[in-house]
Amino acid sequence: MIRPAWSRSPTSPRPPTACTCHTCPPARPWAPPTHGLAIAVELAERGRLRIPVAGSFPLAEVAAAHALSETGHARGKIALLH
């Protein structure tokens, strides 16, 4: 398999497999950086984090919540309450 014209290097048609040699470090799953989460926690603790809520619905009205979501006009989060 060849990449598009801007690159002439061959690519593998299969995803790479994990290395089985004993010298490579074990593969680790990717994890997002947590700096932004730490900032959000700090803001929440100080009462400065505001999350707009477009609507809250009991679980029995999940269809109405989904309909609101599909409109694309919801300004904020849509909450389902148990």
C-alpha positions, 0 to 999 in steps of 0.5 A, a space after each residue: 500500500 502506498 500513501 498519496 502522492 506527497 509521500 512515497 514511503 510504503 505503509 503497512 495495511 495492518 495496524 502495528 502489533 505490540 513488540 514482543 522483545 524483552 528490551 522495549 518498555 511495555 506499551 501504555 495507553 494514552 492518557 490526556 494531560 490533567 492540568 486542565 482538570 486541576 484548574 477546573 477543580 480549583 475553580 469549582 472549589 472556589 465556587 467560580 466554575 459555572 456550567 450552563 444547563 440547557 435543560 434537566 429531564 427525569 429519566 422517563 423523559 429521555 426522548 425529550 432530552 434527546 430531541 432537545 439535543 438533536 435541535 443543535 440549539 441547546 445552550 449548555 448541558 442536558 441533564 438526565 435525573 434519576 
